[in-house]
């Protein structure tokens, strides 16, 4: 906690972010009233590592505003998972009220699948905010394999997606997904994996939604593997 001194305390303000799904820890006042935000802070170990305590060790949120004629025209998340799962949606902070495709790119960085096409007027409210989008098409993901999920506006009218910037790539490990979740962009259809620009010191303000997660550990008495799922 932060406690002001008895005198000459000036003004103390702790940075915070509105969480899409508020969980611990959350900000409280001296009266222990639950706040609506989570602290922008980190705990750093002696070896420089940053544990994931569900806080937000970021420098600043930045609103990406772009349309189909803006370069780069594809912006979003590069990610990988420690185990297999099925991707069914995305939760994010932004203002998506103009036509846009949500495009999934396979591990080669070039094979694209449109998981959702949003029409004009799709939004959670009259201004930007947290929202969740469930896809018409699901994608089964392999363990330890890089994928991308990006937004591609289909008109000159702009959308807004919030990007979180960090002072160091090491701070990614203090956030969900760790350093296996980062900001990625490309202009035009990529011809190779190398065409993408990956930013290890920032990420999309949001997360992925899964409807199946396989722990890979269950085996029946005949020796055949059987998946264990939650959703």
C-alpha positions as CSV (number, residue, x, y, z in Angstrom):
1,X,0.0,0.0,0.0
2,X,0.9,3.6,-0.3
3,X,0.6,5.9,2.7
4,X,1.0,9.6,2.7
5,X,3.2,11.2,5.5
6,X,1.5,13.3,8.2
7,X,2.8,16.6,6.7
8,X,4.1,17.9,3.4
9,X,2.4,15.0,1.6
10,X,1.5,16.9,-1.6
11,X,-0.7,14.8,-4.0
12,X,-0.4,11.1,-4.4
13,X,-2.1,9.4,-7.3
14,X,-1.6,5.8,-8.2
15,X,-2.1,4.9,-11.8
16,X,-4.7,2.3,-12.7
17,X,-6.5,0.6,-15.6
18,X,-10.0,-0.6,-16.0
19,X,-9.9,-4.3,-16.3
20,X,-12.1,-6.1,-18.8
21,X,-12.9,-8.8,-16.2
22,X,-12.0,-7.3,-12.8
23,X,-10.1,-9.7,-10.5
24,X,-7.6,-9.5,-7.7
25,X,-5.8,-7.4,-6.9
26,X,-7.9,-4.3,-7.2
27,X,-7.5,-0.8,-5.8
28,X,-9.2,0.0,-2.4
29,X,-9.5,3.2,-0.4
30,X,-8.8,3.6,3.3
31,X,-12.4,2.6,3.9
32,X,-11.7,-0.7,2.0
33,X,-14.2,0.2,-0.7
34,X,-13.6,-1.9,-3.8
35,X,-12.5,0.2,-6.7
36,X,-13.3,-0.4,-10.4
37,X,-9.7,-0.5,-11.5
38,X,-6.5,-2.4,-11.1
39,X,-3.1,-0.9,-10.1
40,X,-0.5,0.1,-12.7
41,X,2.5,-1.3,-10.7
42,X,4.9,-4.3,-10.6
43,X,6.9,-6.3,-8.2
44,X,10.5,-7.0,-9.4
45,X,12.7,-9.7,-8.0
46,X,16.4,-9.5,-7.3
47,X,17.2,-11.3,-10.6
48,X,15.2,-8.8,-12.6
49,X,12.2,-11.1,-13.2
50,X,8.7,-9.8,-12.8
51,X,6.1,-12.2,-11.4
52,X,2.5,-12.2,-12.7
53,X,0.5,-10.8,-9.8
54,X,-2.4,-9.6,-12.0
55,X,-1.2,-6.0,-11.9
56,X,-0.3,-3.9,-14.9
57,X,3.4,-3.0,-15.2
58,X,2.8,-0.6,-18.1
59,X,4.1,2.8,-19.1
60,X,1.0,4.1,-21.0
61,X,-2.1,3.0,-22.9
62,X,-2.1,4.2,-26.6
63,X,-5.1,4.3,-28.8
64,X,-4.4,2.9,-32.3
65,X,-6.8,4.7,-34.7
66,X,-6.8,3.5,-38.3
67,X,-8.8,2.6,-41.4
68,X,-8.3,0.6,-44.5
69,X,-6.0,3.3,-46.1
70,X,-3.7,3.6,-43.1
71,X,-0.3,1.9,-42.9
72,X,0.1,-0.6,-41.3
73,X,-3.5,-1.8,-42.0
74,X,-3.2,-5.0,-40.0
75,X,-2.6,-4.6,-36.2
76,X,-3.1,-6.9,-33.2
77,X,-1.6,-9.7,-31.2
78,X,1.1,-12.3,-31.8
79,X,0.9,-15.1,-29.3
80,X,1.6,-18.8,-28.4
81,X,0.2,-21.1,-25.8
82,X,2.0,-23.7,-23.6
83,X,-0.7,-26.3,-24.5
84,X,-3.3,-27.0,-27.1
85,X,-6.6,-25.1,-27.0
86,X,-9.4,-23.9,-29.2
87,X,-9.7,-20.2,-29.9
88,X,-13.4,-19.0,-29.9
89,X,-13.2,-15.2,-29.3
90,X,-11.4,-12.1,-28.1
91,X,-11.9,-9.6,-25.3
92,X,-10.4,-6.2,-25.7
93,X,-10.6,-2.5,-25.0
94,X,-11.4,-0.3,-28.0
95,X,-14.0,1.4,-30.1
96,X,-15.0,-0.9,-33.0
97,X,-17.9,0.9,-34.7
98,X,-16.8,0.6,-38.4
99,X,-16.4,-2.4,-40.7
100,X,-13.5,-4.6,-39.8
101,X,-12.3,-8.2,-40.3
102,X,-10.7,-10.1,-37.5
103,X,-8.1,-12.2,-39.2
104,X,-6.2,-15.2,-37.8
105,X,-2.7,-16.0,-39.3
106,X,-1.2,-19.4,-39.0
107,X,2.3,-20.2,-37.9
108,X,3.8,-19.4,-41.3
109,X,2.6,-15.8,-41.0
110,X,0.9,-15.8,-44.3
111,X,-2.0,-18.3,-44.2
112,X,-5.0,-16.2,-43.2
113,X,-8.5,-17.0,-42.0
114,X,-11.2,-14.4,-41.3
115,X,-12.8,-15.4,-38.0
116,X,-15.3,-12.6,-37.9
117,X,-16.5,-9.7,-40.1
118,X,-18.0,-6.9,-38.1
119,X,-20.3,-4.4,-39.8
120,X,-20.7,-0.7,-39.2
121,X,-22.3,0.1,-35.9
122,X,-20.9,-2.9,-34.0
123,X,-19.9,-1.5,-30.5
124,X,-20.4,-2.0,-26.9
125,X,-21.4,1.6,-26.3
126,X,-21.3,5.1,-27.8
127,X,-17.6,5.4,-26.8
128,X,-14.7,3.0,-26.5
129,X,-14.7,0.5,-23.8
130,X,-14.3,-3.2,-22.9
131,X,-16.0,-5.7,-25.2
132,X,-16.0,-9.4,-26.0
133,X,-16.4,-10.8,-29.5
134,X,-17.2,-14.5,-30.1
135,X,-16.2,-15.8,-33.5
136,X,-18.3,-17.7,-36.0
137,X,-15.3,-19.8,-36.8
138,X,-13.2,-21.5,-34.2
139,X,-9.4,-22.3,-34.4
140,X,-7.7,-25.2,-32.8
141,X,-4.2,-24.2,-31.7
142,X,-1.1,-26.3,-31.1
143,X,1.2,-25.9,-28.2
144,X,4.3,-23.7,-28.4
145,X,3.3,-22.4,-31.9
146,X,3.2,-18.7,-32.8
147,X,0.0,-17.4,-34.2
148,X,-1.5,-13.9,-34.9
149,X,-4.9,-12.4,-34.4
150,X,-5.2,-8.9,-36.1
151,X,-7.8,-6.3,-37.0
152,X,-8.1,-5.3,-40.7
153,X,-10.5,-2.4,-41.3
154,X,-12.5,-2.9,-44.5
155,X,-13.4,0.8,-45.0
156,X,-11.7,4.1,-44.7
157,X,-13.6,4.8,-41.5
158,X,-11.5,4.2,-38.5
159,X,-11.6,1.8,-35.6
160,X,-9.7,2.1,-32.3
161,X,-7.8,-0.6,-30.5
162,X,-5.9,0.2,-27.3
163,X,-2.2,-0.9,-27.1
164,X,-0.3,-1.1,-23.8
165,X,3.3,0.0,-23.8
166,X,5.9,-1.2,-21.4
167,X,9.3,0.1,-20.4
168,X,11.0,-3.3,-20.8
169,X,10.2,-6.5,-22.6
170,X,10.9,-8.2,-19.2
171,X,7.8,-6.7,-17.8
172,X,5.7,-8.8,-20.2
173,X,6.2,-11.7,-17.8
174,X,4.2,-9.8,-15.2
175,X,1.1,-9.9,-17.4
176,X,-1.2,-12.8,-18.5
177,X,0.4,-14.7,-21.4
178,X,3.9,-13.4,-20.4
179,X,6.4,-12.8,-23.2
180,X,4.4,-15.0,-25.4
181,X,1.9,-12.2,-26.1
182,X,3.0,-9.1,-28.0
183,X,1.9,-6.4,-30.4
184,X,2.3,-7.2,-34.1
185,X,1.6,-5.2,-37.4
186,X,2.0,-5.6,-41.1
187,X,0.9,-3.5,-44.1
188,X,-0.9,-5.5,-46.8
189,X,-1.1,-9.2,-47.2
190,X,2.2,-10.6,-45.8
191,X,4.4,-12.6,-48.1
192,X,6.4,-14.2,-45.4
193,X,6.8,-14.4,-41.6
194,X,9.6,-11.8,-41.9
195,X,7.2,-9.2,-43.2
196,X,5.7,-8.7,-39.8
197,X,6.9,-6.2,-37.2
198,X,6.7,-7.5,-33.7
199,X,7.0,-5.2,-30.7
200,X,8.1,-7.0,-27.6
201,X,7.6,-3.9,-25.4
202,X,3.8,-3.6,-26.0
203,X,0.7,-5.7,-26.4
204,X,-3.0,-5.4,-27.2
205,X,-5.1,-4.3,-24.2
206,X,-7.2,-7.5,-24.0
207,X,-7.0,-11.2,-24.1
208,X,-8.1,-14.4,-25.9
209,X,-11.2,-16.4,-25.3
210,X,-11.1,-20.3,-25.4
211,X,-13.9,-22.8,-25.3
212,X,-11.6,-25.9,-25.0
213,X,-8.3,-26.4,-23.2
214,X,-6.5,-29.8,-23.4
215,X,-4.2,-30.6,-20.6
216,X,-2.6,-33.4,-22.6
217,X,-2.3,-35.6,-19.5
218,X,-5.3,-37.9,-19.5
219,X,-4.8,-41.5,-20.7
220,X,-7.4,-44.3,-20.4
221,X,-6.7,-48.0,-19.6
222,X,-6.4,-49.0,-23.3
223,X,-3.5,-46.6,-23.8
224,X,-5.5,-44.2,-26.1
225,X,-5.3,-40.6,-25.1
226,X,-8.4,-38.6,-24.3
227,X,-8.6,-34.9,-24.1
228,X,-9.6,-33.0,-20.9
229,X,-11.4,-29.8,-21.6
230,X,-12.9,-26.9,-19.7
231,X,-15.0,-24.2,-21.2
